[in-house]
């Protein structure tokens, strides 16, 4: 959630006031509404008609970007109308109130069971999990469980020791938040050369008796690549043989956990690896549901400390709950169950394969423009990163991003973290709804821009970010 500040000017945001609505909008009381100039940074003194209020808000939202052209986000931007209708029917249902809405709670349970089976839990009926508002909350819950289990292992020594969590520097910002909020030392493996994610041996070398776990990312936000989860587990197995340290692994599968099971079934990354104790994913990314829903699963009950589960009875019934939030709508859970039921394994395979095909084709087309160098090709996550070729000096990736915005395309440009701050890239995420036709239009727009960019005397975008500029 962004942190917002009050108005810089008493008249409103930057001194701006909202103009009265037009009578052509068909207000129920046009004379009264036409005289109204509602403030934008304080509650108005009186009321407006619902029609005028709707139009005022709708007109302002019209200036947002087109979600279908947002190639920065992994978040789902299209669902079927039937899913929309289900979400509308469930938006008043409070997900936490399982006594009042037992069928919604049952849909959540079924989704957890389906994911446990999909991710090869050794005994799916023994796996435990819950829905969350997204992967960020799911990661926080998984991190809390890792820390509590570490404290239990350390016993009396835990209060005087500082726990640490090992991860690649490419992790999503929620892991940095977790370490900051819960006072855990973040031990990050930097990027080196053309390796843009976690190195298994380097991760093992950072572990000690105070390591609560290692986070492996199945689908890096920086370039769409999978981290080698099985190799990380093997390196930790070797560490345990040498030192006796038993370090668990959490897989942040925000995106890849809903791609790999369908497109890369032979890739071993999930609960088939005994060292993997928990997995999270975003239902609202490649789970194909509107924001916000995520999922956190533990391979069995012992991996989720009982001390973290709260039981409340003041909504009726005795309800166990493990979440950072309390009240939230049941709409997204219903939509997730709809999507699982609607597509099944074959449907998910078809949808994700289509996205990967578009990513590969688009990456190949961009590589063919000669001015660009691919870092990844969209053959893991349906997302890829690219930068300008070594001989390109007239413009940089920030110029490309700026010019693509003129055509409505949001393609983020950002710098990589340590030790590759010298590398600035563009990244394109291909999601359900971003078709081959749209990709062809994007490629045509980019192809038309390249000759113009070549004629620049030098890169033009000012105030380029000095640090990592993009986390989504």
C-alpha positions in Angstrom: 0.0 0.0 0.0 1.5 3.3 -1.0 1.9 6.0 1.6 0.0 9.2 0.6 0.2 12.7 1.9 -2.3 15.5 2.2 -2.8 18.3 -0.4 0.0 20.7 -1.0 -2.6 23.5 -1.6 -5.8 24.0 0.4 -7.8 24.1 -2.9 -7.0 20.5 -3.6 -4.2 18.4 -5.2 -1.7 20.9 -6.5 -4.4 23.6 -6.3 -6.7 21.8 -8.7 -10.5 21.8 -8.1 -13.0 19.5 -9.7 -15.3 21.1 -12.3 -19.1 20.6 -12.1 -20.6 17.7 -14.0 -22.1 18.3 -17.3 -25.9 18.3 -17.5 -25.6 16.0 -20.5 -24.5 13.2 -18.2 -28.1 12.9 -17.2 -27.9 13.8 -13.5 -31.1 13.2 -11.5 -30.9 16.8 -10.2 -28.8 18.7 -12.8 -29.4 22.1 -11.5 -28.2 21.3 -8.0 -25.3 19.2 -9.3 -24.1 21.8 -11.8 -23.7 24.3 -8.9 -21.6 21.8 -6.9 -17.8 22.0 -7.1 -16.8 19.1 -4.8 -13.5 19.3 -3.0 -11.0 16.5 -3.7 -9.1 16.4 -0.4 -11.8 16.8 2.2 -15.3 15.5 2.6 -17.8 17.7 0.8 -20.4 19.5 3.0 -23.4 18.2 1.1 -24.5 15.3 -1.2 -24.4 14.7 -4.9 -26.7 12.5 -6.9 -25.4 9.0 -7.5 -25.3 9.6 -11.2 -23.2 12.7 -11.0 -20.9 11.1 -8.4 -20.4 8.1 -10.6 -19.5 10.2 -13.6 -17.1 12.4 -11.7 -15.2 9.4 -10.4 -15.5 7.5 -13.7 -14.1 10.4 -15.7 -11.1 10.7 -13.6 -10.4 6.9 -13.7 -10.7 7.1 -17.5 -7.2 8.7 -17.5 -5.6 5.6 -16.1 -3.6 3.4 -18.5 -5.1 0.5 -20.4 -4.5 -2.6 -18.2 -4.3 -4.8 -21.3 -1.3 -2.8 -22.5 0.5 -2.9 -19.1 3.4 -5.3 -19.8 5.0 -4.4 -16.5 2.6 -6.3 -14.3 2.2 -10.0 -13.7 -1.3 -9.4 -12.3 -4.3 -10.7 -14.2 -6.2 -8.1 -16.2 -8.9 -10.2 -17.8 -11.4 -12.8 -16.7 -14.5 -14.3 -18.2 -17.9 -12.5 -17.5 -19.1 -15.5 -15.6 -16.2 -15.1 -13.1 -17.0 -11.4 -12.9 -20.6 -12.3 -12.0 -19.4 -14.8 -9.3 -17.2 -12.1 -7.8 -20.0 -9.6 -7.7 -22.2 -12.1 -5.9 -19.5 -12.8 -3.3 -18.0 -9.4 -2.7 -20.2 -8.8 0.4 -19.1 -12.1 2.0 -16.4 -11.8 4.6 -13.8 -14.6 4.1 -13.0 -14.7 7.8 -16.6 -15.5 8.8 -16.5 -19.2 8.0 -19.5 -19.9 10.2 -21.7 -17.5 8.3 -20.4 -18.4 4.9 -19.5 -22.1 5.2 -19.7 -22.8 1.4 -17.2 -20.1 0.7 -14.9 -21.6 3.3 -15.4 -25.0 1.7 -14.2 -23.5 -1.7 -11.1 -22.2 0.1 -10.4 -25.7 1.5 -10.9 -27.3 -1.9 -8.4 -24.8 -3.5 -5.8 -25.6 -0.8 -6.3 -29.4 -1.5 -6.0 -28.9 -5.3 -2.8 -26.9 -4.8 -1.4 -29.6 -2.4 -2.0 -32.2 -5.1 -0.7 -30.0 -7.9 2.5 -29.4 -5.9 3.0 -33.1 -5.0 2.6 -32.9 -1.3 3.6 -36.4 -0.1 0.3 -36.8 1.7 -2.0 -34.1 0.3 -4.6 -34.6 3.0 -1.9 -33.7 5.6 -0.8 -30.5 3.9 -2.1 -27.3 5.4 -2.7 -23.9 3.8 -4.8 -20.8 3.5 -5.7 -18.0 1.1 -4.2 -14.6 1.5 -4.6 -11.2 -0.1 -1.6 -12.0 -2.4 1.9 -13.5 -2.4 3.3 -10.7 -0.2 1.1 -11.8 2.7 1.7 -15.4 1.9 5.5 -14.8 2.0 5.2 -13.0 5.4 3.3 -16.0 6.8 5.8 -18.5 5.5 8.7 -16.4 6.9 7.0 -16.2 10.3 6.6 -20.0 10.3 10.3 -20.4 9.4 11.3 -18.0 12.2 9.1 -19.6 14.8 10.4 -23.1 14.0 14.0 -21.8 14.2 13.2 -20.3 17.6 11.8 -23.6 18.7 14.9 -25.5 17.6 17.3 -22.9 19.3 15.4 -23.0 22.5 16.9 -20.8 25.3 19.5 -19.5 22.9 17.0 -17.9 20.5 16.5 -14.6 22.5 20.2 -13.7 22.3 20.7 -14.8 18.7 19.8 -12.8 15.5 18.0 -15.0 13.0 18.9 -14.7 9.3 17.2 -15.6 6.0 19.2 -16.4 2.9 18.0 -15.4 -0.6 19.1 -14.0 -3.9 19.3 -10.3 -4.3 16.7 -10.6 -7.0 13.8 -11.5 -4.6 10.6 -9.5 -4.6 10.6 -6.6 -2.2 8.2 -8.4 0.1 11.1 -10.5 1.4 13.0 -7.4 2.3 9.9 -6.1 4.1 9.6 -9.3 6.0 13.2 -9.1 7.2 12.8 -5.5 8.2 9.4 -5.9 10.0 10.3 -9.1 11.8 13.9 -8.2 12.6 15.5 -10.9 10.6 18.9 -10.4 8.9 18.6 -10.6 5.1 21.6 -12.4 3.7 21.4 -11.8 0.0 23.5 -13.6 -2.7 24.5 -10.9 -5.3 24.3 -11.3 -9.0 27.5 -12.2 -10.8 28.2 -11.8 -14.6 25.4 -13.4 -16.5 23.9 -15.2 -13.4 20.9 -13.1 -12.4 19.5 -15.2 -9.6 20.5 -17.4 -6.6 23.6 -19.5 -6.7 23.1 -22.8 -4.7 26.6 -23.0 -3.4 26.8 -19.4 -2.4 23.4 -19.7 -0.6 24.7 -22.7 1.4 27.9 -20.8 2.4 25.8 -18.0 3.9 23.9 -20.4 6.2 24.7 -21.0 9.9 22.9 -22.1 13.1 20.8 -18.9 13.0 19.5 -19.4 9.5 15.8 -19.8 9.5 15.6 -20.9 5.9 16.6 -20.3 2.3 14.1 -18.7 -0.2 14.3 -20.0 -3.7 12.2 -18.1 -6.4 10.4 -19.9 -9.1 10.2 -17.1 -11.6 12.3 -14.1 -10.9 10.6 -10.7 -11.3 13.8 -9.3 -12.8 14.0 -11.6 -15.8 11.4 -14.4 -15.6 14.0 -17.2 -14.9 13.5 -20.1 -12.5 15.9 -20.5 -9.7 17.4 -24.0 -9.4 15.4 -25.2 -6.4 16.6 -28.8 -6.6 20.2 -27.7 -6.7 19.7 -25.4 -3.8 18.2 -28.3 -1.8 21.2 -30.5 -2.9 23.7 -27.9 -1.7 21.9 -27.8 1.7 21.8 -31.6 1.9 25.6 -31.5 1.5 25.8 -28.7 4.1 23.9 -30.9 6.6 26.2 -33.8 6.0 29.2 -31.7 6.7 27.9 -29.6 9.6 24.7 -31.1 10.9 22.8 -27.9 10.0 19.3 -28.7 8.7 18.1 -25.6 6.8 14.6 -25.6 5.3 13.6 -24.2 2.0 10.6 -22.0 1.1 9.7 -21.7 -2.6 8.4 -18.3 -3.6 6.3 -19.5 -6.6 4.4 -16.2 -6.9 4.3 -16.8 -10.7 6.1 -20.0 -11.5 4.1 -22.2 -9.2 1.1 -21.8 -11.5 3.2 -22.2 -14.7 5.8 -25.0 -14.1 3.3 -27.7 -13.0 1.6 -27.5 -16.4 4.4 -26.6 -18.8 7.4 -28.1 -17.0 6.0 -31.2 -15.3 9.4 -32.9 -15.1 11.0 -30.0 -13.3 11.4 -31.0 -9.7 11.0 -27.9 -7.5 8.0 -28.5 -5.2 7.1 -30.8 -2.3 8.8 -33.7 -4.1 12.0 -32.2 -2.5 11.9 -33.1 1.1 13.7 -29.9 2.1 10.9 -27.8 0.7 8.6 -27.1 3.7 6.4 -24.3 2.2 5.3 -22.8 -1.1 3.4 -19.6 -2.0 1.8 -18.5 -5.1 -0.3 -15.5 -6.4 -3.8 -16.6 -7.5 -4.0 -13.2 -9.1 -0.9 -13.7 -11.4 -0.7 -16.9 -13.4 -3.5 -18.3 -11.2 -5.6 -16.2 -13.6 -7.8 -14.3 -11.0 -8.2 -10.6 -10.5 -6.3 -9.1 -7.5 -6.0 -9.9 -4.7 -5.7 -13.5 -3.8 -2.6 -15.6 -2.9 -2.0 -19.0 -1.3 0.4 -20.3 1.3 0.9 -24.1 1.8 3.0 -26.1 4.2 3.8 -29.8 3.3 2.4 -31.0 6.6 1.0 -29.7 9.9 4.3 -29.8 11.8 5.8 -27.3 9.4 3.3 -24.6 10.5 3.8 -24.0 14.3 0.5 -24.3 16.2 1.5 -21.2 18.2 0.9 -19.0 15.1 -2.7 -20.2 14.6 -5.4 -18.1 16.4 -8.8 -19.4 17.2 -11.7 -17.0 17.5 -15.4 -17.6 18.3 -16.9 -14.2 18.3 -18.2 -14.5 14.7 -19.9 -17.7 15.6 -18.2 -21.1 15.7 -14.6 -21.9 16.6 -12.4 -20.7 13.7 -8.7 -21.3 13.4 -7.1 -18.4 11.5 -3.5 -17.7 10.3 -3.3 -14.4 8.4 -2.1 -10.8 8.7 -5.5 -9.5 7.7 -8.8 -10.3 9.3 -11.8 -9.2 7.2 -11.5 -9.5 3.4 -13.9 -10.4 0.7 -14.6 -14.0 -0.4 -15.0 -13.0 -4.1 -11.4 -13.8 -5.1 -11.5 -17.2 -3.5 -14.8 -18.0 -5.4 -13.1 -16.8 -8.6 -10.1 -19.0 -7.9 -12.2 -22.1 -7.5 -14.1 -21.1 -10.6 -10.9 -20.9 -12.5 -9.6 -24.3 -11.2 -12.9 -25.9 -12.0 -13.3 -24.2 -15.4 -9.9 -24.9 -16.8 -8.6 -28.0 -15.1 -5.1 -29.2 -15.9 -5.6 -29.2 -19.6 -7.0 -25.8 -19.7 -4.3 -24.3 -17.6 -1.7 -26.0 -19.8 -3.3 -24.5 -22.9 -3.5 -21.0 -21.5 0.0 -20.9 -20.0 1.5 -22.5 -23.2 -0.2 -19.7 -25.3 1.4 -17.1 -23.1 4.8 -18.7 -23.3 4.5 -19.0 -27.1 3.7 -15.3 -27.4 6.7 -14.5 -25.1 9.1 -16.6 -27.2 7.9 -15.2 -30.5 8.0 -11.6 -29.3 11.5 -12.1 -27.8 12.7 -13.6 -31.1 11.2 -10.6 -33.0 12.9 -8.1 -30.6 16.2 -9.9 -31.0 15.8 -9.6 -34.8 15.8 -5.8 -34.6 19.6 -6.0 -34.0 19.6 -3.1 -31.5 18.7 -5.3 -28.6 20.3 -8.2 -26.6 18.1 -10.7 -24.9 18.9 -11.8 -21.3 16.1 -14.3 -21.2 13.8 -15.7 -23.9 10.4 -16.3 -22.1 11.0 -20.0 -22.0 10.4 -20.3 -18.3 8.0 -17.7 -17.0 6.2 -16.1 -20.1 8.3 -13.0 -19.4 11.7 -11.9 -20.6 14.2 -9.1 -20.1 16.4 -7.4 -22.8 18.8 -4.5 -23.0 20.4 -2.5 -25.8 23.1 -4.1 -27.8 26.7 -3.1 -27.1 27.1 -0.8 -30.1 24.0 1.3 -29.3 25.0 4.6 -27.8 22.3 7.1 -29.1 19.7 5.9 -26.7 19.1 3.5 -23.7 16.4 1.4 -22.3 14.8 4.3 -20.5 14.4 6.2 -23.8 12.7 3.1 -25.2 10.3 2.8 -22.3 9.4 6.5 -22.6 8.7 6.3 -26.3 6.7 3.1 -26.0 4.4 4.9 -23.5 3.5 7.3 -26.3 1.9 4.3 -28.0 0.1 3.2 -24.8 2.6 0.4 -23.9 3.9 0.3 -20.4 7.2 -1.6 -20.6 9.3 -0.9 -17.4 13.0 0.0 -17.6 15.0 -0.6 -14.5 18.5 -1.3 -13.2 19.7 -4.6 -11.8 20.8 -4.9 -8.1 24.3 -5.7 -6.7 26.6 -6.6 -8.3 25.1 -5.7 -11.7 24.0 -2.1 -11.1 25.7 -1.4 -14.4 23.0 -3.3 -16.3 19.7 -1.6 -17.2 17.0 -3.6 -18.9 13.4 -3.7 -20.2 11.1 -6.5 -19.2 7.9 -7.7 -20.9 5.4 -9.9 -19.2 3.0 -11.9 -21.4 -0.2 -12.8 -19.7 -3.5 -14.4 -20.6 -5.2 -11.8 -22.9 -2.0 -10.5 -24.4 -2.4 -12.2 -27.8 0.0 -12.8 -30.6 -1.8 -10.0 -32.5 -1.1 -7.5 -29.7 2.5 -8.7 -29.6 2.8 -8.1 -33.3 1.5 -4.6 -32.9 4.0 -3.9 -30.1 6.8 -5.2 -32.2 5.7 -3.0 -35.1 5.6 0.1 -32.8 9.1 -0.7 -31.4 10.4 -1.3 -34.9 9.2 2.2 -36.0 10.7 3.8 -33.0 14.2 2.4 -33.4 15.2 4.5 -36.4 14.0 7.7 -34.6 15.9 6.7 -31.5 19.1 6.1 -33.5 19.0 9.7 -34.6 19.2 11.0 -31.1 22.6 12.7 -30.2 22.6 10.8 -26.9 20.3 9.2 -24.4 17.7 11.8 -23.4 15.9 10.5 -20.3 17.0 12.4 -17.2 17.0 11.4 -13.6 17.5 7.7 -14.3 17.3 5.5 -11.2 20.5 4.8 -9.5 19.2 1.7 -7.8 16.7 -1.1 -8.6 13.7 0.8 -10.0 11.1 -1.8 -10.3 9.4 -4.4 -8.2 6.0 -5.7 -9.0 
